[in-house]
Amino acid sequence: MKIQKISAITLKVKNMKKSFAFYSRIPGFQLSYGNPESLFTSFELTDRTNGSVSFINLELSKKVNDKNFGRIIFYSENVDNLYRFFTQDKIVSKLIKIKNAPNNANWGERYFHILDPEGYELSFAQPLKK
C-alpha cells in the first residue's frame, strides 16, 4: 500500500484550447489523452534514461483559486488498501475529507481523491492491468 511516486500534476485551466496549444508545443510532451475540446487532457513525459513516466494533466474548470489549483496524483501499490487505511485510521480519517471511493477510470487507472487538512486535493492511483 505504500506510495511509490508522484504520477501526475493536474492543473485546472479556464481555457482548454489555449492551454492545449501551449502544452502540446513543449518538446517532450506527448499527448496521451484528450484534445483541445476535451474537459480533461493528459500529456505524458518519459525519462529516457530510466523509463520513468509522469503526466501533466489539464482539467477544464470555471473556478480556479489558490486551493483549487488542481491536484497532485500519487501512485500507490494498492489503492483499495490505502483507501481503507485513510478511512479506518483514527487520526488520519479526522484530518482529511474523502471525496470519492476508488473508481476505475477510462484512461487506465484506479483512483480516489481526498482533501488534505489544508483543503488541497490529492489523488491516489494505480495503473490498471492491461
N, CA, C and O atoms as a GROMACS GRO file, in nm:
protein
  520
    1MET      N    1   0.080  -0.120   0.000
    1MET     CA    2   0.000   0.000   0.000
    1MET      C    3   0.084   0.125   0.000
    1MET      O    4   0.028   0.235  -0.006
    2LYS      N    5   0.216   0.116   0.007
    2LYS     CA    6   0.299   0.236   0.014
    2LYS      C    7   0.290   0.320  -0.113
    2LYS      O    8   0.259   0.270  -0.221
    3ILE      N    9   0.319   0.448  -0.096
    3ILE     CA   10   0.321   0.542  -0.209
    3ILE      C   11   0.453   0.524  -0.282
    3ILE      O   12   0.559   0.515  -0.220
    4GLN      N   13   0.447   0.518  -0.416
    4GLN     CA   14   0.564   0.489  -0.497
    4GLN      C   15   0.628   0.613  -0.559
    4GLN      O   16   0.750   0.625  -0.561
    5LYS      N   17   0.546   0.704  -0.610
    5LYS     CA   18   0.600   0.823  -0.676
    5LYS      C   19   0.486   0.919  -0.708
    5LYS      O   20   0.369   0.883  -0.702
    6ILE      N   21   0.523   1.043  -0.742
    6ILE     CA   22   0.424   1.134  -0.797
    6ILE      C   23   0.403   1.092  -0.942
    6ILE      O   24   0.496   1.089  -1.022
    7SER      N   25   0.281   1.061  -0.973
    7SER     CA   26   0.246   1.016  -1.108
    7SER      C   27   0.215   1.135  -1.198
    7SER      O   28   0.256   1.138  -1.315
    8ALA      N   29   0.143   1.233  -1.144
    8ALA     CA   30   0.098   1.343  -1.228
    8ALA      C   31   0.063   1.464  -1.144
    8ALA      O   32   0.038   1.455  -1.024
    9ILE      N   33   0.064   1.577  -1.210
    9ILE     CA   34   0.010   1.700  -1.156
    9ILE      C   35  -0.106   1.738  -1.249
    9ILE      O   36  -0.090   1.740  -1.371
   10THR      N   37  -0.221   1.768  -1.190
   10THR     CA   38  -0.335   1.813  -1.269
   10THR      C   39  -0.356   1.961  -1.243
   10THR      O   40  -0.367   2.003  -1.128
   11LEU      N   41  -0.362   2.038  -1.348
   11LEU     CA   42  -0.384   2.182  -1.339
   11LEU      C   43  -0.525   2.214  -1.387
   11LEU      O   44  -0.567   2.167  -1.492
   12LYS      N   45  -0.596   2.294  -1.310
   12LYS     CA   46  -0.728   2.342  -1.353
   12LYS      C   47  -0.703   2.459  -1.447
   12LYS      O   48  -0.627   2.551  -1.415
   13VAL      N   49  -0.767   2.456  -1.562
   13VAL     CA   50  -0.749   2.562  -1.661
   13VAL      C   51  -0.885   2.620  -1.700
   13VAL      O   52  -0.986   2.550  -1.701
   14LYS      N   53  -0.885   2.750  -1.732
   14LYS     CA   54  -1.009   2.815  -1.774
   14LYS      C   55  -1.030   2.805  -1.925
   14LYS      O   56  -1.143   2.812  -1.973
   15ASN      N   57  -0.921   2.789  -2.000
   15ASN     CA   58  -0.930   2.784  -2.146
   15ASN      C   59  -0.849   2.665  -2.197
   15ASN      O   60  -0.727   2.672  -2.210
   16MET      N   61  -0.919   2.554  -2.226
   16MET     CA   62  -0.852   2.432  -2.270
   16MET      C   63  -0.782   2.452  -2.404
   16MET      O   64  -0.673   2.399  -2.424
   17LYS      N   65  -0.843   2.524  -2.495
   17LYS     CA   66  -0.781   2.542  -2.628
   17LYS      C   67  -0.645   2.610  -2.617
   17LYS      O   68  -0.548   2.565  -2.678
   18LYS      N   69  -0.637   2.717  -2.540
   18LYS     CA   70  -0.509   2.787  -2.523
   18LYS      C   71  -0.408   2.701  -2.447
   18LYS      O   72  -0.291   2.694  -2.484
   19SER      N   73  -0.454   2.636  -2.340
   19SER     CA   74  -0.364   2.552  -2.261
   19SER      C   75  -0.314   2.434  -2.344
   19SER      O   76  -0.197   2.399  -2.337
   20PHE      N   77  -0.404   2.374  -2.421
   20PHE     CA   78  -0.364   2.264  -2.509
   20PHE      C   79  -0.260   2.311  -2.610
   20PHE      O   80  -0.160   2.244  -2.634
   21ALA      N   81  -0.285   2.427  -2.668
   21ALA     CA   82  -0.190   2.482  -2.767
   21ALA      C   83  -0.052   2.502  -2.705
   21ALA      O   84   0.050   2.476  -2.770
   22PHE      N   85  -0.047   2.546  -2.579
   22PHE     CA   86   0.081   2.568  -2.512
   22PHE      C   87   0.150   2.436  -2.479
   22PHE      O   88   0.263   2.412  -2.521
   23TYR      N   89   0.083   2.349  -2.405
   23TYR     CA   90   0.146   2.225  -2.358
   23TYR      C   91   0.180   2.130  -2.473
   23TYR      O   92   0.278   2.056  -2.465
   24SER      N   93   0.100   2.131  -2.577
   24SER     CA   94   0.128   2.040  -2.690
   24SER      C   95   0.250   2.083  -2.770
   24SER      O   96   0.302   2.004  -2.850
   25ARG      N   97   0.298   2.204  -2.750
   25ARG     CA   98   0.416   2.254  -2.822
   25ARG      C   99   0.545   2.235  -2.743
   25ARG      O  100   0.653   2.255  -2.798
   26ILE      N  101   0.537   2.197  -2.618
   26ILE     CA  102   0.657   2.180  -2.536
   26ILE      C  103   0.729   2.053  -2.577
   26ILE      O  104   0.669   1.945  -2.576
   27PRO      N  105   0.857   2.062  -2.614
   27PRO     CA  106   0.931   1.943  -2.655
   27PRO      C  107   0.931   1.837  -2.545
   27PRO      O  108   0.961   1.867  -2.429
   28GLY      N  109   0.899   1.714  -2.581
   28GLY     CA  110   0.897   1.603  -2.487
   28GLY      C  111   0.759   1.572  -2.432
   28GLY      O  112   0.740   1.465  -2.375
   29PHE      N  113   0.663   1.663  -2.448
   29PHE     CA  114   0.526   1.637  -2.402
   29PHE      C  115   0.452   1.564  -2.513
   29PHE      O  116   0.433   1.619  -2.621
   30GLN      N  117   0.410   1.441  -2.487
   30GLN     CA  118   0.336   1.362  -2.585
   30GLN      C  119   0.191   1.349  -2.540
   30GLN      O  120   0.163   1.311  -2.426
   31LEU      N  121   0.098   1.380  -2.631
   31LEU     CA  122  -0.044   1.368  -2.599
   31LEU      C  123  -0.076   1.224  -2.563
   31LEU      O  124  -0.047   1.132  -2.640
   32SER      N  125  -0.138   1.205  -2.448
   32SER     CA  126  -0.174   1.072  -2.402
   32SER      C  127  -0.326   1.052  -2.404
   32SER      O  128  -0.375   0.942  -2.428
   33TYR      N  129  -0.401   1.161  -2.378
   33TYR     CA  130  -0.546   1.150  -2.368
   33TYR      C  131  -0.605   1.288  -2.390
   33TYR      O  132  -0.550   1.388  -2.343
   34GLY      N  133  -0.717   1.296  -2.462
   34GLY     CA  134  -0.789   1.421  -2.477
   34GLY      C  135  -0.752   1.497  -2.603
   34GLY      O  136  -0.683   1.446  -2.691
   35ASN      N  137  -0.800   1.622  -2.609
   35ASN     CA  138  -0.779   1.710  -2.724
   35ASN      C  139  -0.819   1.852  -2.684
   35ASN      O  140  -0.860   1.874  -2.570
   36PRO      N  141  -0.807   1.949  -2.776
   36PRO     CA  142  -0.839   2.088  -2.739
   36PRO      C  143  -0.984   2.112  -2.698
   36PRO      O  144  -1.016   2.213  -2.636
   37GLU      N  145  -1.072   2.019  -2.733
   37GLU     CA  146  -1.214   2.032  -2.699
   37GLU      C  147  -1.254   1.954  -2.574
   37GLU      O  148  -1.368   1.964  -2.529
   38SER      N  149  -1.161   1.877  -2.517
   38SER     CA  150  -1.190   1.789  -2.403
   38SER      C  151  -1.205   1.866  -2.273
   38SER      O  152  -1.157   1.979  -2.260
   39LEU      N  153  -1.272   1.804  -2.180
   39LEU     CA  154  -1.278   1.856  -2.043
   39LEU      C  155  -1.153   1.816  -1.966
   39LEU      O  156  -1.119   1.879  -1.866
   40PHE      N  157  -1.085   1.710  -2.013
   40PHE     CA  158  -0.965   1.658  -1.947
   40PHE      C  159  -0.867   1.612  -2.054
   40PHE      O  160  -0.903   1.538  -2.146
   41THR      N  161  -0.743   1.658  -2.041
   41THR     CA  162  -0.637   1.623  -2.136
   41THR      C  163  -0.511   1.587  -2.058
   41THR      O  164  -0.483   1.645  -1.953
   42SER      N  165  -0.436   1.490  -2.109
   42SER     CA  166  -0.317   1.444  -2.039
   42SER      C  167  -0.199   1.435  -2.136
   42SER      O  168  -0.213   1.383  -2.248
   43PHE      N  169  -0.084   1.486  -2.092
   43PHE     CA  170   0.040   1.476  -2.169
   43PHE      C  171   0.139   1.390  -2.091
   43PHE      O  172   0.156   1.408  -1.971
   44GLU      N  173   0.202   1.297  -2.162
   44GLU     CA  174   0.299   1.206  -2.100
   44GLU      C  175   0.439   1.261  -2.115
   44GLU      O  176   0.476   1.316  -2.219
   45LEU      N  177   0.518   1.244  -2.009
   45LEU     CA  178   0.660   1.280  -2.011
   45LEU      C  179   0.738   1.155  -1.973
   45LEU      O  180   0.715   1.097  -1.866
   46THR      N  181   0.829   1.112  -2.060
   46THR     CA  182   0.907   0.991  -2.034
   46THR      C  183   1.054   1.026  -2.020
   46THR      O  184   1.112   1.093  -2.105
   47ASP      N  185   1.113   0.981  -1.910
   47ASP     CA  186   1.256   0.997  -1.888
   47ASP      C  187   1.327   0.883  -1.960
   47ASP      O  188   1.317   0.768  -1.920
   48ARG      N  189   1.396   0.916  -2.067
   48ARG     CA  190   1.460   0.812  -2.149
   48ARG      C  191   1.575   0.742  -2.079
   48ARG      O  192   1.616   0.634  -2.120
   49THR      N  193   1.629   0.802  -1.973
   49THR     CA  194   1.741   0.738  -1.903
   49THR      C  195   1.696   0.623  -1.813
   49THR      O  196   1.768   0.524  -1.799
   50ASN      N  197   1.577   0.636  -1.753
   50ASN     CA  198   1.533   0.529  -1.663
   50ASN      C  199   1.393   0.476  -1.695
   50ASN      O  200   1.344   0.387  -1.626
   51GLY      N  201   1.329   0.530  -1.797
   51GLY     CA  202   1.197   0.483  -1.838
   51GLY      C  203   1.082   0.532  -1.750
   51GLY      O  204   0.968   0.492  -1.771
   52SER      N  205   1.111   0.618  -1.654
   52SER     CA  206   1.007   0.671  -1.566
   52SER      C  207   0.909   0.756  -1.646
   52SER      O  208   0.948   0.835  -1.732
   53VAL      N  209   0.782   0.738  -1.618
   53VAL     CA  210   0.676   0.811  -1.688
   53VAL      C  211   0.598   0.894  -1.587
   53VAL      O  212   0.563   0.845  -1.479
   54SER      N  213   0.570   1.018  -1.622
   54SER     CA  214   0.483   1.103  -1.542
   54SER      C  215   0.394   1.181  -1.638
   54SER      O  216   0.413   1.177  -1.759
   55PHE      N  217   0.298   1.252  -1.582
   55PHE     CA  218   0.198   1.319  -1.664
   55PHE      C  219   0.172   1.460  -1.614
   55PHE      O  220   0.184   1.489  -1.494
   56ILE      N  221   0.138   1.547  -1.706
   56ILE     CA  222   0.080   1.678  -1.674
   56ILE      C  223  -0.061   1.673  -1.732
   56ILE      O  224  -0.079   1.652  -1.852
   57ASN      N  225  -0.160   1.694  -1.646
   57ASN     CA  226  -0.300   1.688  -1.688
   57ASN      C  227  -0.359   1.828  -1.685
   57ASN      O  228  -0.322   1.911  -1.601
   58LEU      N  229  -0.450   1.852  -1.775
   58LEU     CA  230  -0.524   1.977  -1.780
   58LEU      C  231  -0.672   1.944  -1.762
   58LEU      O  232  -0.726   1.859  -1.834
   59GLU      N  233  -0.737   2.010  -1.666
   59GLU     CA  234  -0.878   1.987  -1.642
   59GLU      C  235  -0.953   2.119  -1.654
   59GLU      O  236  -0.923   2.215  -1.582
   60LEU      N  237  -1.049   2.125  -1.744
   60LEU     CA  238  -1.126   2.247  -1.766
   60LEU      C  239  -1.210   2.277  -1.644
   60LEU      O  240  -1.282   2.191  -1.593
   61SER      N  241  -1.202   2.402  -1.595
   61SER     CA  242  -1.275   2.442  -1.476
   61SER      C  243  -1.308   2.590  -1.484
   61SER      O  244  -1.223   2.671  -1.522
   62LYS      N  245  -1.429   2.625  -1.448
   62LYS     CA  246  -1.468   2.766  -1.445
   62LYS      C  247  -1.416   2.834  -1.319
   62LYS      O  248  -1.396   2.955  -1.318
   63LYS      N  249  -1.393   2.754  -1.212
   63LYS     CA  250  -1.344   2.807  -1.085
   63LYS      C  251  -1.200   2.766  -1.065
   63LYS      O  252  -1.168   2.647  -1.059
   64VAL      N  253  -1.112   2.863  -1.055
   64VAL     CA  254  -0.973   2.836  -1.024
   64VAL      C  255  -0.932   2.935  -0.916
   64VAL      O  256  -0.942   3.056  -0.933
   65ASN      N  257  -0.884   2.881  -0.802
   65ASN     CA  258  -0.836   2.966  -0.693
   65ASN      C  259  -0.717   2.898  -0.626
   65ASN      O  260  -0.672   2.793  -0.671
   66ASP      N  261  -0.666   2.958  -0.520
   66ASP     CA  262  -0.546   2.906  -0.454
   66ASP      C  263  -0.558   2.760  -0.412
   66ASP      O  264  -0.465   2.682  -0.433
   67LYS      N  265  -0.669   2.722  -0.352
   67LYS     CA  266  -0.687   2.586  -0.305
   67LYS      C  267  -0.738   2.494  -0.415
   67LYS      O  268  -0.739   2.372  -0.399
   68ASN      N  269  -0.780   2.550  -0.525
   68ASN     CA  270  -0.839   2.474  -0.634
   68ASN      C  271  -0.750   2.480  -0.757
   68ASN      O  272  -0.798   2.491  -0.870
   69PHE      N  273  -0.617   2.473  -0.735
   69PHE     CA  274  -0.522   2.482  -0.845
   69PHE      C  275  -0.528   2.359  -0.933
   69PHE      O  276  -0.489   2.365  -1.050
   70GLY      N  277  -0.575   2.248  -0.880
   70GLY     CA  278  -0.573   2.119  -0.947
   70GLY      C  279  -0.549   2.013  -0.844
   70GLY      O  280  -0.606   2.019  -0.734
   71ARG      N  281  -0.466   1.914  -0.876
   71ARG     CA  282  -0.437   1.809  -0.778
   71ARG      C  283  -0.301   1.748  -0.804
   71ARG      O  284  -0.248   1.756  -0.915
   72ILE      N  285  -0.245   1.689  -0.700
   72ILE     CA  286  -0.123   1.610  -0.713
   72ILE      C  287  -0.165   1.464  -0.709
   72ILE      O  288  -0.243   1.424  -0.622
   73ILE      N  289  -0.114   1.386  -0.802
   73ILE     CA  290  -0.152   1.245  -0.812
   73ILE      C  291  -0.032   1.158  -0.774
   73ILE      O  292   0.076   1.169  -0.833
   74PHE      N  293  -0.054   1.072  -0.676
   74PHE     CA  294   0.049   0.980  -0.630
   74PHE      C  295   0.014   0.839  -0.674
   74PHE      O  296  -0.103   0.798  -0.668
   75TYR      N  297   0.112   0.764  -0.719
   75TYR     CA  298   0.091   0.623  -0.747
   75TYR      C  299   0.109   0.543  -0.619
   75TYR      O  300   0.198   0.571  -0.539
   76SER      N  301   0.024   0.445  -0.600
   76SER     CA  302   0.028   0.357  -0.485
   76SER      C  303   0.033   0.212  -0.532
   76SER      O  304  -0.011   0.180  -0.642
   77GLU      N  305   0.088   0.127  -0.447
   77GLU     CA  306   0.092  -0.016  -0.480
   77GLU      C  307  -0.048  -0.077  -0.480
   77GLU      O  308  -0.076  -0.168  -0.557
   78ASN      N  309  -0.135  -0.025  -0.392
   78ASN     CA  310  -0.269  -0.081  -0.381
   78ASN      C  311  -0.365   0.028  -0.332
   78ASN      O  312  -0.369   0.061  -0.214
   79VAL      N  313  -0.440   0.082  -0.425
   79VAL     CA  314  -0.530   0.193  -0.396
   79VAL      C  315  -0.639   0.154  -0.297
   79VAL      O  316  -0.673   0.232  -0.208
   80ASP      N  317  -0.692   0.034  -0.311
   80ASP     CA  318  -0.801  -0.007  -0.222
   80ASP      C  319  -0.753  -0.021  -0.077
   80ASP      O  320  -0.824   0.020   0.015
   81ASN      N  321  -0.635  -0.077  -0.057
   81ASN     CA  322  -0.580  -0.087   0.078
   81ASN      C  323  -0.550   0.051   0.136
   81ASN      O  324  -0.574   0.076   0.255
   82LEU      N  325  -0.498   0.140   0.054
   82LEU     CA  326  -0.469   0.275   0.100
   82LEU      C  327  -0.598   0.348   0.138
   82LEU      O  328  -0.603   0.418   0.239
   83TYR      N  329  -0.702   0.332   0.058
   83TYR     CA  330  -0.832   0.391   0.088
   83TYR      C  331  -0.883   0.340   0.224
   83TYR      O  332  -0.931   0.419   0.306
   84ARG      N  333  -0.874   0.209   0.246
   84ARG     CA  334  -0.916   0.153   0.375
   84ARG      C  335  -0.836   0.214   0.490
   84ARG      O  336  -0.891   0.245   0.596
   85PHE      N  337  -0.704   0.230   0.469
   85PHE     CA  338  -0.621   0.293   0.572
   85PHE      C  339  -0.671   0.434   0.602
   85PHE      O  340  -0.689   0.470   0.718
   86PHE      N  341  -0.693   0.514   0.498
   86PHE     CA  342  -0.738   0.653   0.518
   86PHE      C  343  -0.872   0.658   0.590
   86PHE      O  344  -0.894   0.747   0.673
   87THR      N  345  -0.961   0.566   0.561
   87THR     CA  346  -1.094   0.570   0.622
   87THR      C  347  -1.097   0.508   0.761
   87THR      O  348  -1.185   0.540   0.841
   88GLN      N  349  -1.003   0.418   0.791
   88GLN     CA  350  -1.008   0.346   0.919
   88GLN      C  351  -0.909   0.396   1.024
   88GLN      O  352  -0.929   0.373   1.143
   89ASP      N  353  -0.802   0.464   0.981
   89ASP     CA  354  -0.706   0.516   1.079
   89ASP      C  355  -0.773   0.629   1.158
   89ASP      O  356  -0.823   0.724   1.099
   90LYS      N  357  -0.773   0.617   1.291
   90LYS     CA  358  -0.846   0.711   1.376
   90LYS      C  359  -0.796   0.854   1.365
   90LYS      O  360  -0.875   0.948   1.373
   91ILE      N  361  -0.666   0.873   1.346
   91ILE     CA  362  -0.610   1.008   1.336
   91ILE      C  363  -0.627   1.062   1.194
   91ILE      O  364  -0.681   1.171   1.175
   92VAL      N  365  -0.581   0.986   1.095
   92VAL     CA  366  -0.584   1.032   0.956
   92VAL      C  367  -0.727   1.062   0.911
   92VAL      O  368  -0.751   1.163   0.845
   93SER      N  369  -0.821   0.976   0.944
   93SER     CA  370  -0.959   0.993   0.898
   93SER      C  371  -1.022   1.124   0.947
   93SER      O  372  -1.113   1.176   0.884
   94LYS      N  373  -0.974   1.175   1.060
   94LYS     CA  374  -1.026   1.302   1.113
   94LYS      C  375  -0.958   1.423   1.051
   94LYS      O  376  -1.009   1.535   1.062
   95LEU      N  377  -0.844   1.403   0.988
   95LEU     CA  378  -0.767   1.514   0.931
   95LEU      C  379  -0.802   1.543   0.785
   95LEU      O  380  -0.772   1.652   0.735
   96ILE      N  381  -0.863   1.449   0.717
   96ILE     CA  382  -0.888   1.462   0.574
   96ILE      C  383  -1.037   1.453   0.544
   96ILE      O  384  -1.118   1.419   0.630
   97LYS      N  385  -1.068   1.486   0.419
   97LYS     CA  386  -1.204   1.464   0.368
   97LYS      C  387  -1.193   1.375   0.245
   97LYS      O  388  -1.123   1.409   0.150
   98ILE      N  389  -1.260   1.262   0.248
   98ILE     CA  390  -1.262   1.171   0.133
   98ILE      C  391  -1.361   1.227   0.031
   98ILE      O  392  -1.477   1.253   0.064
   99LYS      N  393  -1.316   1.245  -0.092
   99LYS     CA  394  -1.406   1.296  -0.196
   99LYS      C  395  -1.478   1.184  -0.269
   99LYS      O  396  -1.593   1.202  -0.311
  100ASN      N  397  -1.413   1.069  -0.286
  100ASN     CA  398  -1.478   0.957  -0.353
  100ASN      C  399  -1.407   0.826  -0.320
  100ASN      O  400  -1.288   0.825  -0.286
  101ALA      N  401  -1.481   0.718  -0.329
  101ALA     CA  402  -1.424   0.583  -0.313
  101ALA      C  403  -1.346   0.548  -0.440
  101ALA      O  404  -1.364   0.614  -0.543
  102PRO      N  405  -1.261   0.447  -0.435
  102PRO     CA  406  -1.186   0.409  -0.555
  102PRO      C  407  -1.277   0.377  -0.674
  102PRO      O  408  -1.379   0.310  -0.661
  103ASN      N  409  -1.236   0.429  -0.791
  103ASN     CA  410  -1.306   0.410  -0.917
  103ASN      C  411  -1.207   0.370  -1.024
  103ASN      O  412  -1.089   0.405  -1.018
  104ASN      N  413  -1.255   0.296  -1.125
  104ASN     CA  414  -1.175   0.268  -1.244
  104ASN      C  415  -1.204   0.376  -1.347
  104ASN      O  416  -1.320   0.402  -1.380
  105ALA      N  417  -1.098   0.438  -1.398
  105ALA     CA  418  -1.112   0.546  -1.497
  105ALA      C  419  -1.087   0.492  -1.637
  105ALA      O  420  -1.014   0.395  -1.655
  106ASN      N  421  -1.149   0.556  -1.736
  106ASN     CA  422  -1.133   0.511  -1.874
  106ASN      C  423  -0.993   0.537  -1.929
  106ASN      O  424  -0.960   0.489  -2.037
  107TRP      N  425  -0.909   0.613  -1.858
  107TRP     CA  426  -0.772   0.636  -1.903
  107TRP      C  427  -0.675   0.532  -1.845
  107TRP      O  428  -0.554   0.542  -1.865
  108GLY      N  429  -0.729   0.432  -1.773
  108GLY     CA  430  -0.646   0.319  -1.734
  108GLY      C  431  -0.590   0.320  -1.593
  108GLY      O  432  -0.487   0.258  -1.567
  109GLU      N  433  -0.657   0.390  -1.501
  109GLU     CA  434  -0.612   0.393  -1.363
  109GLU      C  435  -0.730   0.368  -1.269
  109GLU      O  436  -0.845   0.397  -1.302
  110ARG      N  437  -0.700   0.314  -1.153
  110ARG     CA  438  -0.795   0.307  -1.042
  110ARG      C  439  -0.751   0.415  -0.944
  110ARG      O  440  -0.633   0.424  -0.911
  111TYR      N  441  -0.845   0.498  -0.896
  111TYR     CA  442  -0.806   0.615  -0.819
  111TYR      C  443  -0.914   0.656  -0.719
  111TYR      O  444  -1.029   0.612  -0.728
  112PHE      N  445  -0.873   0.740  -0.624
  112PHE     CA  446  -0.967   0.813  -0.539
  112PHE      C  447  -0.904   0.946  -0.502
  112PHE      O  448  -0.782   0.962  -0.510
  113HIS      N  449  -0.988   1.042  -0.462
  113HIS     CA  450  -0.943   1.176  -0.424
  113HIS      C  451  -0.974   1.203  -0.277
  113HIS      O  452  -1.073   1.155  -0.222
  114ILE      N  453  -0.885   1.283  -0.215
  114ILE     CA  454  -0.909   1.333  -0.080
  114ILE      C  455  -0.876   1.482  -0.077
  114ILE      O  456  -0.810   1.533  -0.168
  115LEU      N  457  -0.919   1.549   0.026
  115LEU     CA  458  -0.872   1.684   0.057
  115LEU      C  459  -0.784   1.672   0.181
  115LEU      O  460  -0.824   1.612   0.281
  116ASP      N  461  -0.664   1.728   0.173
  116ASP     CA  462  -0.573   1.723   0.288
  116ASP      C  463  -0.622   1.822   0.395
  116ASP      O  464  -0.721   1.891   0.372
  117PRO      N  465  -0.554   1.831   0.510
  117PRO     CA  466  -0.601   1.920   0.616
  117PRO      C  467  -0.613   2.067   0.576
  117PRO      O  468  -0.689   2.142   0.638
  118GLU      N  469  -0.540   2.110   0.473
  118GLU     CA  470  -0.548   2.249   0.428
  118GLU      C  471  -0.646   2.268   0.311
  118GLU      O  472  -0.665   2.379   0.263
  119GLY      N  473  -0.709   2.159   0.267
  119GLY     CA  474  -0.806   2.168   0.159
  119GLY      C  475  -0.749   2.143   0.020
  119GLY      O  476  -0.821   2.158  -0.078
  120TYR      N  477  -0.622   2.105   0.010
  120TYR     CA  478  -0.564   2.073  -0.120
  120TYR      C  479  -0.605   1.933  -0.162
  120TYR      O  480  -0.610   1.841  -0.081
  121GLU      N  481  -0.636   1.917  -0.291
  121GLU     CA  482  -0.682   1.789  -0.341
  121GLU      C  483  -0.563   1.699  -0.377
  121GLU      O  484  -0.473   1.738  -0.451
  122LEU      N  485  -0.566   1.578  -0.322
  122LEU     CA  486  -0.467   1.475  -0.352
  122LEU      C  487  -0.539   1.356  -0.412
  122LEU      O  488  -0.649   1.321  -0.369
  123SER      N  489  -0.478   1.294  -0.512
  123SER     CA  490  -0.534   1.176  -0.574
  123SER      C  491  -0.435   1.062  -0.557
  123SER      O  492  -0.314   1.081  -0.568
  124PHE      N  493  -0.487   0.944  -0.531
  124PHE     CA  494  -0.404   0.824  -0.519
  124PHE      C  495  -0.452   0.725  -0.623
  124PHE      O  496  -0.571   0.695  -0.631
  125ALA      N  497  -0.358   0.674  -0.704
  125ALA     CA  498  -0.396   0.593  -0.819
  125ALA      C  499  -0.300   0.476  -0.835
  125ALA      O  500  -0.190   0.474  -0.780
  126GLN      N  501  -0.347   0.379  -0.911
  126GLN     CA  502  -0.261   0.271  -0.955
  126GLN      C  503  -0.303   0.235  -1.096
  126GLN      O  504  -0.422   0.235  -1.127
  127PRO      N  505  -0.206   0.204  -1.183
  127PRO     CA  506  -0.242   0.166  -1.320
  127PRO      C  507  -0.322   0.036  -1.320
  127PRO      O  508  -0.293  -0.056  -1.244
  128LEU      N  509  -0.424   0.030  -1.405
  128LEU     CA  510  -0.499  -0.093  -1.424
  128LEU      C  511  -0.418  -0.184  -1.515
  128LEU      O  512  -0.351  -0.138  -1.607
  129LYS      N  513  -0.425  -0.312  -1.488
  129LYS     CA  514  -0.352  -0.408  -1.572
  129LYS      C  515  -0.414  -0.412  -1.710
  129LYS      O  516  -0.536  -0.416  -1.726
  130LYS      N  517  -0.326  -0.413  -1.810
  130LYS     CA  518  -0.374  -0.412  -1.949
  130LYS      C  519  -0.405  -0.552  -1.996
  130LYS      O  520  -0.446  -0.572  -2.110
   0.00000   0.00000   0.00000
